[in-house]
Amino acid sequence: MSDNPMQLLSGPAAGDDERLATLHAALVERASTDSAVDATYRVVDSPVGSLLLAATENGVLRVAFEIEDHDRVLESLAASVGSRILRGGHRLDPLARELDDYFAGRRHGFDVPLDLRLARGFRLAVLRHLSEIPYGSTESYAEVAVASGSPKAVRAVGSACATNPLPIVVPCHRVVRSDGSLGGYLGGLPTKQRLLALERAA
């Protein structure tokens, strides 16, 4: 221990912050590998604003727009998958890279494993079909209902899109109304317009 009281009061040395950050990253990585956490998350910047990404050991669980309120999203995840949610680690690095490529027009689909536990029943069937809609194309809510096995469930398709836990990755932005108008979107209509324009321009 130092005999200099001023040194004791001055807090950690400059190098300590870096060592603590390295230690934290190592602990997050170890916890993720050992399944000691329920999920990890990070926030990334994108052309459509900040995106919260969350994943379990099974795959990507959640992509959330800033408009959804990231704190509320994390609270919801804690209630649904467990409260041991840790920020950091490398689990989400592949998705972050794929999103960068997508927004740069270099990627037309996502290869990361997904954890779809937040969707069930017909909503899950809808999400599975959404990934089959080709890049740069759209389908109507009615067409998605038919493809998902319930032709009359048009409103339910809208609900499934509105509660899609993995927007962009599971492309609900490619679903529009039968008259060609956009309909709603979890990230807001300007975001939906931007995503569709990005894909049309590729």
Helices and strands as residue ranges (DSSP letters): H 5-9, H 14-33, E 39-44, E 51-56, E 59-65, G 66-68, H 70-81, E 85-87, H 93-103, H 121-130, E 139-140, H 141-147, H 154-162, G 172-174, E 175-176, H 189-201
